[in-house]
Amino acid sequence: MTPKALAHFRQLLETQKAELIASKEAAKDTTKPVKLDQASVGRLSRMDAMQGQAMAIETQRRRDLQLQRIKGALQRIDSGDYGLCVRCEEEIDKRRLETDPAAPLCFDCASGANT
């Protein structure tokens, strides 16, 4: 991969990383424990709040997973392995990387064709 292409993908990854971190900070309050005081909040309202909290926790888990994928891709750029499938070591199609710059697998390995 050319140095220009690597710089392009590094910029995409850094931008995604910054957006995820900002989103994570903005959503901190949504994962706090739900107060169960029946005198101030009705049962259905508490259930709704608990469901909202569960959804926020899952969203946070997905953000953390994506941040790990991005960090891995940035490490692969630094080590010179970026753009190569971590399973079969074939080159990952540039169109796939444009769609998901953190993709660690080529299309065939991701779809299970190379199992």
MARBA-343577 format. One record per residue: residue number from 1; residue in one letter; y, x, z of N, C-alpha, C in turn. Coordinates in nm, 3 decimals, padded with zeros to 5 digits, always signed. Atoms other than C-alpha are relative to their C-alpha. Example, Ala and Ser with C-alpha at 12.3 -4.5 7.8 and 13.67 -1.06 7.14 Angstrom:
<voros>
+-----+---------+---------+---------+---------+---------+---------+---------+---------+---------+---------+
: num : residuo :    n_yy :    n_xx :    n_zz :   ca_yy :   ca_xx :   ca_zz :    c_yy :    c_xx :    c_zz :
+-----+---------+---------+---------+---------+---------+---------+---------+---------+---------+---------+
:   1 :       a : -00.119 : +00.089 : +00.000 : -00.450 : +01.230 : +00.780 : +00.120 : +00.090 : +00.000 :
:   2 :       s : -00.119 : -00.082 : -00.006 : -00.106 : +01.367 : +00.714 : +00.109 : -00.077 : +00.073 :
+-----+---------+---------+---------+---------+---------+---------+---------+---------+---------+---------+
</voros>
This chain:
<voros>
+-----+---------+---------+---------+---------+---------+---------+---------+---------+---------+---------+
: num : residuo :    n_yy :    n_xx :    n_zz :   ca_yy :   ca_xx :   ca_zz :    c_yy :    c_xx :    c_zz :
+-----+---------+---------+---------+---------+---------+---------+---------+---------+---------+---------+
:   1 :       m : -00.117 : +00.086 : +00.000 : +00.000 : +00.000 : +00.000 : +00.123 : +00.091 : +00.000 :
:   2 :       t : -00.120 : -00.082 : +00.012 : +00.343 : +00.133 : -00.088 : +00.083 : -00.005 : +00.128 :
:   3 :       p : -00.087 : +00.001 : -00.118 : +00.594 : +00.230 : +00.182 : +00.097 : -00.119 : +00.000 :
:   4 :       k : -00.091 : +00.115 : +00.010 : +00.827 : -00.044 : +00.054 : -00.072 : -00.128 : +00.044 :
:   5 :       a : +00.078 : +00.118 : -00.038 : +00.552 : -00.308 : +00.093 : -00.028 : +00.002 : +00.149 :
:   6 :       l : +00.024 : -00.010 : -00.144 : +00.468 : -00.180 : +00.441 : +00.125 : -00.036 : +00.080 :
:   7 :       a : -00.126 : +00.033 : -00.067 : +00.835 : -00.202 : +00.541 : +00.026 : -00.150 : -00.006 :
:   8 :       h : -00.018 : +00.145 : +00.016 : +00.847 : -00.558 : +00.407 : -00.087 : -00.076 : +00.100 :
:   9 :       f : +00.091 : +00.069 : -00.091 : +00.542 : -00.666 : +00.605 : +00.034 : +00.028 : +00.146 :
:  10 :       r : -00.042 : -00.031 : -00.137 : +00.664 : -00.486 : +00.918 : +00.117 : -00.090 : +00.039 :
:  11 :       q : -00.115 : +00.086 : -00.028 : +00.990 : -00.681 : +00.894 : -00.044 : -00.145 : +00.023 :
:  12 :       l : +00.052 : +00.136 : -00.019 : +00.802 : -01.011 : +00.853 : -00.066 : -00.014 : +00.137 :
:  13 :       l : +00.070 : +00.004 : -00.128 : +00.585 : -00.931 : +01.155 : +00.096 : +00.008 : +00.118 :
:  14 :       e : -00.099 : -00.014 : -00.108 : +00.879 : -00.822 : +01.372 : +00.080 : -00.129 : +00.016 :
:  15 :       t : -00.074 : +00.126 : -00.005 : +01.067 : -01.142 : +01.282 : -00.086 : -00.108 : +00.066 :
:  16 :       q : +00.090 : +00.098 : -00.061 : +00.765 : -01.358 : +01.369 : -00.016 : +00.027 : +00.149 :
:  17 :       k : +00.017 : -00.038 : -00.140 : +00.719 : -01.167 : +01.694 : +00.122 : -00.043 : +00.082 :
:  18 :       a : -00.122 : +00.038 : -00.071 : +01.083 : -01.221 : +01.796 : +00.011 : -00.152 : +00.015 :
:  19 :       e : -00.006 : +00.146 : -00.006 : +01.063 : -01.593 : +01.713 : -00.099 : -00.055 : +00.102 :
:  20 :       l : +00.100 : +00.046 : -00.097 : +00.744 : -01.637 : +01.917 : +00.042 : +00.030 : +00.143 :
:  21 :       i : -00.046 : -00.036 : -00.134 : +00.889 : -01.454 : +02.216 : +00.113 : -00.093 : +00.044 :
:  22 :       a : -00.110 : +00.091 : -00.033 : +01.205 : -01.667 : +02.202 : -00.053 : -00.140 : +00.028 :
:  23 :       s : +00.061 : +00.132 : -00.020 : +00.995 : -01.984 : +02.172 : -00.073 : -00.006 : +00.133 :
:  24 :       k : +00.074 : -00.008 : -00.126 : +00.780 : -01.873 : +02.465 : +00.096 : -00.010 : +00.118 :
:  25 :       e : -00.100 : +00.005 : -00.107 : +01.089 : -01.820 : +02.682 : +00.060 : -00.139 : +00.013 :
:  26 :       a : -00.062 : +00.133 : -00.001 : +01.237 : -02.155 : +02.584 : -00.094 : -00.106 : +00.059 :
:  27 :       a : +00.098 : +00.101 : -00.044 : +00.916 : -02.339 : +02.678 : -00.056 : +00.027 : +00.139 :
:  28 :       k : +00.054 : -00.036 : -00.132 : +00.861 : -02.181 : +03.021 : -00.010 : -00.120 : +00.094 :
:  29 :       d : -00.002 : +00.113 : -00.095 : +00.955 : -02.497 : +03.213 : -00.105 : -00.106 : -00.030 :
:  30 :       t : +00.093 : +00.107 : +00.037 : +00.710 : -02.718 : +03.023 : -00.140 : +00.021 : +00.055 :
:  31 :       t : +00.134 : -00.027 : -00.051 : +00.406 : -02.549 : +03.177 : -00.005 : +00.000 : +00.153 :
:  32 :       k : -00.003 : +00.004 : -00.147 : +00.515 : -02.585 : +03.539 : -00.087 : -00.115 : +00.050 :
:  33 :       p : +00.083 : +00.108 : -00.057 : +00.291 : -02.794 : +03.768 : +00.074 : -00.133 : +00.008 :
:  34 :       v : -00.055 : +00.135 : -00.006 : +00.346 : -03.170 : +03.763 : +00.001 : -00.046 : +00.146 :
:  35 :       k : -00.009 : +00.052 : -00.136 : +00.470 : -03.321 : +04.089 : -00.075 : -00.132 : +00.009 :
:  36 :       l : +00.083 : +00.119 : -00.015 : +00.234 : -03.587 : +04.217 : +00.052 : -00.093 : +00.109 :
:  37 :       d : -00.060 : +00.086 : -00.101 : +00.474 : -03.772 : +04.448 : +00.003 : -00.144 : -00.051 :
:  38 :       q : +00.011 : +00.138 : +00.048 : +00.378 : -04.138 : +04.402 : +00.123 : -00.082 : +00.035 :
:  39 :       a : -00.118 : +00.075 : -00.039 : +00.694 : -04.254 : +04.576 : +00.112 : +00.012 : -00.103 :
:  40 :       s : -00.110 : -00.019 : +00.094 : +00.923 : -04.108 : +04.310 : -00.040 : -00.018 : -00.146 :
:  41 :       v : +00.045 : +00.010 : +00.139 : +00.708 : -04.123 : +03.995 : -00.124 : -00.088 : -00.006 :
:  42 :       g : +00.114 : +00.090 : +00.015 : +00.468 : -04.393 : +03.881 : -00.121 : +00.071 : -00.056 :
:  43 :       r : +00.127 : -00.058 : +00.043 : +00.104 : -04.329 : +03.796 : -00.001 : +00.032 : -00.149 :
:  44 :       l : +00.000 : -00.024 : +00.144 : +00.150 : -04.365 : +03.419 : +00.096 : +00.110 : -00.039 :
:  45 :       s : -00.096 : -00.107 : +00.028 : +00.454 : -04.141 : +03.420 : -00.060 : +00.136 : +00.037 :
:  46 :       r : +00.066 : -00.126 : -00.040 : +00.255 : -03.874 : +03.608 : -00.106 : +00.039 : -00.103 :
:  47 :       m : +00.104 : -00.029 : +00.100 : -00.033 : -03.906 : +03.360 : +00.063 : +00.052 : -00.129 :
:  48 :       d : -00.071 : -00.044 : +00.120 : +00.210 : -03.871 : +03.072 : +00.052 : +00.142 : +00.018 :
:  49 :       a : -00.051 : -00.134 : -00.029 : +00.367 : -03.566 : +03.238 : -00.113 : +00.102 : +00.000 :
:  50 :       m : +00.114 : -00.090 : -00.003 : +00.024 : -03.411 : +03.295 : -00.053 : +00.027 : -00.142 :
:  51 :       q : +00.043 : -00.017 : +00.138 : -00.071 : -03.469 : +02.931 : +00.098 : +00.093 : -00.074 :
:  52 :       g : -00.101 : -00.086 : +00.061 : +00.257 : -03.311 : +02.820 : -00.016 : +00.145 : +00.045 :
:  53 :       q : +00.022 : -00.133 : -00.053 : +00.188 : -03.015 : +03.046 : -00.122 : +00.065 : -00.066 :
:  54 :       a : +00.122 : -00.053 : +00.063 : -00.164 : -02.971 : +02.903 : +00.027 : +00.042 : -00.145 :
:  55 :       m : -00.034 : -00.034 : +00.138 : -00.025 : -02.975 : +02.549 : +00.087 : +00.126 : -00.003 :
:  56 :       a : -00.086 : -00.117 : -00.006 : +00.242 : -02.720 : +02.646 : -00.080 : +00.126 : +00.032 :
:  57 :       i : +00.084 : -00.114 : -00.034 : -00.021 : -02.492 : +02.799 : -00.081 : +00.045 : -00.122 :
:  58 :       e : +00.075 : -00.034 : +00.121 : -00.231 : -02.507 : +02.481 : +00.091 : +00.065 : -00.104 :
:  59 :       t : -00.096 : -00.060 : +00.093 : +00.076 : -02.434 : +02.269 : +00.031 : +00.143 : +00.042 :
:  60 :       q : -00.025 : -00.133 : -00.052 : +00.148 : -02.136 : +02.493 : -00.117 : +00.094 : -00.028 :
:  61 :       r : +00.118 : -00.080 : +00.029 : -00.209 : -02.013 : +02.452 : -00.003 : +00.043 : -00.146 :
:  62 :       r : -00.002 : -00.031 : +00.144 : -00.174 : -02.030 : +02.075 : +00.110 : +00.101 : -00.033 :
:  63 :       r : -00.107 : -00.099 : +00.020 : +00.159 : -01.842 : +02.088 : -00.048 : +00.138 : +00.043 :
:  64 :       d : +00.050 : -00.129 : -00.050 : -00.005 : -01.569 : +02.297 : -00.102 : +00.059 : -00.096 :
:  65 :       l : +00.099 : -00.047 : +00.096 : -00.293 : -01.545 : +02.050 : +00.068 : +00.055 : -00.126 :
:  66 :       q : -00.071 : -00.046 : +00.119 : -00.054 : -01.515 : +01.756 : +00.076 : +00.129 : +00.029 :
:  67 :       l : -00.066 : -00.125 : -00.037 : +00.146 : -01.248 : +01.941 : -00.100 : +00.116 : +00.001 :
:  68 :       q : +00.102 : -00.105 : +00.001 : -00.177 : -01.050 : +01.988 : -00.037 : +00.038 : -00.144 :
:  69 :       r : +00.030 : -00.028 : +00.142 : -00.254 : -01.084 : +01.615 : +00.111 : +00.084 : -00.063 :
:  70 :       i : -00.115 : -00.073 : +00.054 : +00.097 : -00.961 : +01.530 : +00.001 : +00.143 : +00.052 :
:  71 :       k : +00.004 : -00.136 : -00.057 : +00.071 : -00.665 : +01.768 : -00.111 : +00.082 : -00.066 :
:  72 :       g : +00.109 : -00.070 : +00.068 : -00.264 : -00.576 : +01.610 : +00.040 : +00.042 : -00.141 :
:  73 :       a : -00.044 : -00.032 : +00.136 : -00.112 : -00.589 : +01.261 : +00.101 : +00.115 : +00.002 :
:  74 :       l : -00.098 : -00.109 : -00.011 : +00.179 : -00.367 : +01.370 : -00.071 : +00.132 : +00.033 :
:  75 :       q : +00.077 : -00.121 : -00.030 : -00.073 : -00.119 : +01.514 : -00.072 : +00.050 : -00.124 :
:  76 :       r : +00.066 : -00.041 : +00.125 : -00.261 : -00.122 : +01.183 : +00.099 : +00.063 : -00.097 :
:  77 :       i : -00.102 : -00.064 : +00.084 : +00.064 : -00.044 : +01.002 : +00.021 : +00.143 : +00.047 :
:  78 :       d : -00.024 : -00.133 : -00.056 : +00.123 : +00.251 : +01.236 : -00.117 : +00.095 : -00.026 :
:  79 :       s : +00.117 : -00.086 : +00.019 : -00.233 : +00.380 : +01.193 : -00.036 : +00.020 : -00.147 :
:  80 :       g : +00.028 : -00.013 : +00.143 : -00.231 : +00.339 : +00.813 : -00.112 : -00.089 : -00.050 :
:  81 :       d : +00.109 : +00.089 : +00.038 : -00.498 : +00.068 : +00.809 : +00.046 : -00.138 : -00.042 :
:  82 :       y : -00.050 : +00.134 : +00.031 : -00.273 : -00.229 : +00.734 : -00.033 : -00.036 : -00.144 :
:  83 :       g : +00.033 : +00.048 : +00.134 : -00.380 : -00.437 : +00.437 : -00.147 : +00.017 : -00.034 :
:  84 :       l : +00.144 : -00.014 : +00.019 : -00.747 : -00.345 : +00.477 : -00.070 : -00.094 : +00.096 :
:  85 :       c : +00.079 : +00.093 : -00.082 : -00.998 : -00.598 : +00.606 : -00.067 : +00.078 : +00.112 :
:  86 :       v : +00.060 : -00.070 : -00.113 : -01.115 : -00.499 : +00.955 : -00.152 : -00.012 : +00.000 :
:  87 :       r : +00.145 : +00.018 : +00.005 : -01.467 : -00.621 : +00.872 : -00.062 : +00.081 : -00.114 :
:  88 :       c : +00.063 : -00.064 : +00.116 : -01.547 : -00.499 : +00.519 : +00.080 : +00.118 : -00.055 :
:  89 :       e : -00.089 : -00.109 : +00.038 : -01.256 : -00.252 : +00.476 : +00.048 : -00.007 : -00.145 :
:  90 :       e : -00.057 : +00.022 : +00.133 : -01.167 : -00.396 : +00.134 : +00.147 : -00.037 : +00.015 :
:  91 :       e : -00.143 : +00.033 : -00.005 : -00.802 : -00.450 : +00.047 : +00.019 : -00.151 : +00.009 :
:  92 :       i : -00.035 : +00.142 : -00.014 : -00.657 : -00.785 : +00.158 : +00.103 : -00.033 : -00.108 :
:  93 :       d : -00.091 : +00.043 : +00.106 : -00.485 : -00.972 : -00.125 : +00.143 : -00.015 : +00.054 :
:  94 :       k : -00.141 : +00.004 : -00.043 : -00.104 : -00.940 : -00.101 : +00.048 : -00.143 : +00.021 :
:  95 :       r : -00.041 : +00.140 : -00.017 : -00.067 : -01.317 : -00.142 : -00.044 : -00.053 : +00.136 :
:  96 :       r : +00.048 : +00.040 : -00.133 : -00.276 : -01.368 : +00.172 : +00.091 : +00.059 : +00.108 :
:  97 :       l : -00.089 : -00.064 : -00.098 : -00.057 : -01.120 : +00.361 : +00.139 : -00.061 : -00.002 :
:  98 :       e : -00.131 : +00.069 : +00.006 : +00.259 : -01.295 : +00.238 : -00.005 : -00.130 : +00.079 :
:  99 :       t : +00.018 : +00.126 : -00.073 : +00.123 : -01.620 : +00.382 : -00.017 : +00.025 : +00.149 :
: 100 :       d : +00.026 : -00.035 : -00.140 : -00.002 : -01.461 : +00.705 : -00.004 : +00.152 : +00.012 :
: 101 :       p : -00.003 : -00.147 : -00.005 : +00.112 : -01.101 : +00.751 : -00.087 : +00.061 : +00.111 :
: 102 :       a : +00.084 : -00.050 : -00.109 : -00.103 : -01.071 : +01.066 : -00.149 : -00.015 : -00.032 :
: 103 :       a : +00.141 : +00.024 : +00.036 : -00.426 : -01.158 : +00.879 : -00.080 : +00.130 : +00.008 :
: 104 :       p : +00.081 : -00.122 : -00.010 : -00.693 : -00.904 : +00.980 : -00.118 : +00.003 : -00.098 :
: 105 :       l : +00.117 : +00.011 : +00.087 : -00.958 : -01.027 : +00.734 : +00.038 : -00.038 : -00.142 :
: 106 :       c : -00.017 : +00.045 : +00.138 : -00.981 : -01.062 : +00.358 : -00.048 : -00.145 : -00.010 :
: 107 :       f : +00.038 : +00.140 : +00.016 : -01.040 : -01.409 : +00.220 : -00.150 : -00.021 : +00.013 :
: 108 :       d : +00.146 : +00.016 : -00.004 : -01.414 : -01.358 : +00.174 : -00.054 : +00.009 : +00.142 :
: 109 :       c : +00.048 : -00.012 : -00.138 : -01.470 : -01.238 : +00.531 : +00.049 : -00.113 : +00.088 :
: 110 :       a : -00.055 : +00.109 : -00.079 : -01.243 : -01.505 : +00.677 : -00.075 : -00.131 : -00.028 :
: 111 :       s : +00.071 : +00.124 : +00.035 : -01.433 : -01.777 : +00.491 : -00.150 : +00.010 : +00.027 :
: 112 :       g : +00.140 : -00.017 : -00.032 : -01.770 : -01.632 : +00.590 : -00.086 : +00.039 : -00.118 :
: 113 :       a : +00.077 : -00.034 : +00.120 : -01.872 : -01.527 : +00.240 : -00.072 : +00.133 : +00.015 :
: 114 :       n : +00.060 : -00.134 : -00.017 : -01.953 : -01.171 : +00.357 : -00.081 : +00.010 : +00.128 :
: 115 :       t : +00.077 : -00.007 : -00.125 : -02.175 : -01.259 : +00.653 : -00.143 : +00.040 : -00.024 :
+-----+---------+---------+---------+---------+---------+---------+---------+---------+---------+---------+
</voros>
